[in-house]
Amino acid sequence: MADKTSSIEDLRTKTDDQLSEELTELKREQYNLRFQSATNQLEKPSRIREVRRAIAQIKTLQNERTAKEKNAAATKEKV
């Protein structure tokens, strides 16, 4: 299994659609890892942590972008 986690700098360069797509893939991988863990077939237990952190990074980036958009819209309305 290839290492799918990206650094935060790489994530910042991606579009919103790309982030959403990567988030979906990571959630699917997390789901599979949970089943592997439950059946004692997990080869790399540290991957669970990596995936969880990557999901958190993507969600944080998405929230930052949403907040910026709201802030820009609010500022635009005031002017």
C-alpha positions as CSV (number, residue, x, y, z in Angstrom):
1,M,0.0,0.0,0.0
2,A,1.5,3.3,-1.1
3,D,1.9,6.1,1.4
4,K,-1.0,8.5,0.7
5,T,-0.4,11.0,3.3
6,S,0.6,14.4,2.2
7,S,2.4,17.2,3.9
8,I,0.4,20.3,4.9
9,E,2.2,22.3,2.2
10,D,1.1,19.8,-0.5
11,L,-2.4,20.0,0.8
12,R,-2.5,23.8,0.7
13,T,-1.8,23.7,-3.0
14,K,-4.8,21.5,-3.8
15,T,-8.2,22.7,-4.8
16,D,-11.3,22.2,-2.7
17,D,-12.5,19.4,-5.0
18,Q,-9.1,17.6,-4.7
19,L,-9.2,17.9,-0.9
20,S,-12.7,16.5,-0.8
21,E,-11.7,13.6,-3.0
22,E,-8.6,12.8,-0.9
23,L,-10.7,13.0,2.3
24,T,-13.1,10.5,0.8
25,E,-10.2,8.1,0.0
26,L,-8.7,8.5,3.4
27,K,-12.0,7.8,5.1
28,R,-12.4,4.7,3.0
29,E,-8.9,3.6,4.0
30,Q,-9.6,4.3,7.6
31,Y,-12.7,2.1,7.4
32,N,-10.6,-0.7,5.9
33,L,-7.9,-0.3,8.5
34,R,-10.4,-0.6,11.3
35,F,-11.6,-3.9,9.9
36,Q,-8.1,-5.2,9.5
37,S,-7.3,-4.2,13.0
38,A,-10.4,-6.0,14.4
39,T,-9.5,-9.2,12.6
40,N,-5.8,-9.0,13.5
41,Q,-4.7,-8.6,9.9
42,L,-3.2,-5.2,10.2
43,E,0.4,-5.1,8.8
44,K,1.3,-1.5,9.8
45,P,-0.5,-0.3,12.9
46,S,1.1,3.2,12.6
47,R,-0.9,3.7,9.4
48,I,-4.1,4.2,11.4
49,R,-2.5,7.2,13.2
50,E,-1.2,8.6,9.9
51,V,-4.5,8.4,8.2
52,R,-6.3,9.9,11.2
53,R,-3.9,12.9,11.2
54,A,-4.2,13.4,7.4
55,I,-8.0,13.5,7.8
56,A,-7.7,16.1,10.5
57,Q,-5.3,18.2,8.4
58,I,-7.7,18.2,5.5
59,K,-10.6,19.1,7.6
60,T,-8.7,21.9,9.2
61,L,-7.7,23.3,5.8
62,Q,-11.3,23.1,4.7
63,N,-12.5,24.9,7.8
64,E,-9.8,27.6,7.3
65,R,-10.9,28.2,3.7
66,T,-14.6,28.4,4.7
67,A,-13.8,30.9,7.4
68,K,-11.8,33.0,4.9
69,E,-14.6,33.0,2.4
70,K,-17.1,34.0,5.1
71,N,-14.8,36.7,6.3
72,A,-14.3,38.1,2.8
73,A,-18.0,38.1,2.2
74,A,-18.7,39.9,5.5
75,T,-16.0,42.5,4.7
76,K,-17.4,42.9,1.2
77,E,-20.9,43.6,2.6
78,K,-19.6,46.3,5.0
79,V,-18.0,48.3,2.1
